[in-house]
Amino acid sequence: MTSTSKGEDTIRKAAIDRSGWSYPVRFFQPHNPACYLYWLLVLKGTYVFSGFLLSRAIYPSALFIALSSQALYCLPWIWFLTHKDRYEREPAKLALLGFLWGGLVAVWVMAFPGNNAILSLIAKLASLDFYSHWSAAITAPIVEESSKFVGLIMLSLLARNHVRNAYDGFLLGAFVGLGFQVFENVLYIVGAPDASFGSQQVADALKLLVVRTATGFWSHSLYTAVAGTGFGYFLEAKNRSFGHRLAVLIGFFLLACLAHGCWDAIIGFIGFGPIGIVIGTVAILLAWRFSEQRQRKFVRVLLADDVANGIVTEAELAAISNRPRNRRAYLREIESSSGPDAAKRAGFILDAAIDLAAAIASKDNLDSPAAKAARAEIARVRGAAQLGQLE
């Protein structure tokens, strides 16, 4: 299969360049100074975190609960990265780099000492009542969101050809935030037995684990995904003025800080809890809608030739390149007319079509082995569907 025209080939190349799908991610880059700085800070964070774990060895049960529970907490994210990240196919290496920054650098090298420094200033300048109720709401959003945002900048320096758009920023921000959230959870869960002087390790650790898990959605993954959306747009929208791009970046960052601050302000006034939930939910939906709708455009361009050649139908392209509800409506219509088995096969075709778009982008080649395999899968499932109709 070949490109239908030189003009379409140029458009496809431009879409691939803006999406960043075709660029590899490497852990070690000897000619990139940012690589040395990144790994130096990760090693520093590893050293500090290891020292913390050794200091909490007096609570072995709490330590086991903390480490095992947070390892399990990561599994749904790994599943999402490998199965449900269908528009972007974020490289696992890049997601891991973001996770390590969030967990080892942002927490232990930047936020931990930064929070302590500002808390010390607030303790000297404000009353004890103000400090105990509002210091966390003032300190955490500024220090912690900034430390994670620096991680997004670092990722863009390590994979500058891949971190190119708002959707990249959204997903990578979520993984940076996940790292922060997981390592912070370990910090709090292992420290929970201090409340009972270690006499109720398991009960104290489990109690805090339940609270942190129940509120986990409105936490660091959400905040950094929102901030990352603005950062990704800043990198992507080169056709807009610098002032416009900067305003969008600052707007999303402040929205993340606001959601974070409201949640931490629960200490001062419990009513900030529902406010934080509402703001956080609106923020993540806004960021998702803003970033995802821009990413869908790349799929339309990448599959234009296959639609023209009848590999993918117009209806299938509309289902995968519009909102998720369009895909659901498309599958419901097939289920109502042809039954659940036909709808299931149609879903497989849609997934294979996304695989085809990713394969084309990864090599910038319409006839790469991966692209041919994806087309063969579409043909196989479509053939099985037709056979089922005949039977």
Summary of the structure (lengths in Angstrom):
residues: 391
radius of gyration: 23.7
end to end distance: 31.8
largest distance: 80.5
contacts: 1337
relative contact order: 0.11
helix: 82%
strand: 0%
